[in-house]
Amino acid sequence: MKKIAIYGAGGFGREIACLINKINEKSPVWELVGFFDDGKAKGTKNEYGEVLGGINEVNEYPEDLAIAIAIASPKIVEKIVSNITSSKIYYPNIIAPDVIFIDEANIQLGVGNIITFGCIISCNVNIGDFNIFNWAVTVGHDASICNYNSFMPDVKISGEVIIGNRNFFGVNSTVLQQIKIGNDTIIGASSLVLRKTKDGMTYVGNPASIIKY
C-alpha cells in the first residue's frame, strides 16, 4: 500500500480520511500515515490519526508520500502547493467509489483533485488540478474547470460552462449552461448564476448578483 497524508486536520480532513477508508474497503490502496496542519500542534490527534507537523515537516518527509489537500479555501490550497518543494511529494486524485463518470474515456483529469461521494461527471469534461468536489456535485457535458476551485455539496454545473481558477461555489448553488466563471469568484449558497461573472466578486441570490461589503 502507498503512504498518504491529509493536509488539513479539520472537519473536511476527517471526512477525507473516511473517504480513503472507503476506497480501501473496495481495493486496498492507501496507508494513511496522518495529517499535516499549520494551525494545529504537532502530536495533536483525532479519531483518524495524528498531526505530523506543518509545511516544514512535509518538505522534510524522508520518503515518497501522497498528499490530499483537504482545505476548502482555493487560495490557501494554492499557497500550500506553492510552498511544498519536496520532490518526494505527489498529489493523486482521490475519487469516491460511487462517483459516476458517464464516459470515463473522454474525461480529462489533472492531479490533486478530490471527488467525494455522489458526484456525477458528464461526458467530455476537462478538469484541471486541485479541485474539490464535495458531496453530490454534478458537472454537465463539455464543461471546462481549471485549477483550485471548490464546489460545496449539491452544486450543479451545467453543460458547456467554463470555470477559471480559485473560485468557490457555495452549497446548492447552480450555474446555467454556457456561462463563464472567471477567477477568484465566490458564488453564495443556493445562488443561481444566469450570466457571466466578473473576477474577484461575490455573487448571491436568485438570480445571482454582486454584493459589496
Stockholm file with secondary structure:
# STOCKHOLM 1.0

chainA/1-213         MKKIAIYGAGGFGREIACLINKINEKSPVWELVGFFDDGKAKGTKNEYGEVLGGINEVNEYPEDLAIAIAIASPKIVEKIVSNITSSKIYYPNIIAPDVIFIDEANIQLGVGNIITFGCIISCNVNIGDFNIFNWAVTVGHDASICNYNSFMPDVKISGEVIIGNRNFFGVNSTVLQQIKIGNDTIIGASSLVLRKTKDGMTYVGNPASIIKY
#=GR chainA/1-213 SS CEEEEEECCSHHHHHHHHHHHHHHHHSCCEEEEEEECTTSCTTCEETTEEBCCSHHHHHTCSSCEEEEECCSCHHHHHHHHHHCCCTTEECCCEECTTCEETTGGGCEECSSCEECTTCEECSSCEECSSCEECTTCEECTTCEECSSCEECTTCEECTTCEECSSCEECTTCEECTTCEECSSCEECTTCEECSCCCTTCEEETTTTEEECC
#=GC SS_cons         CEEEEEECCSHHHHHHHHHHHHHHHHSCCEEEEEEECTTSCTTCEETTEEBCCSHHHHHTCSSCEEEEECCSCHHHHHHHHHHCCCTTEECCCEECTTCEETTGGGCEECSSCEECTTCEECSSCEECSSCEECTTCEECTTCEECSSCEECTTCEECTTCEECSSCEECTTCEECTTCEECSSCEECTTCEECSCCCTTCEEETTTTEEECC
//
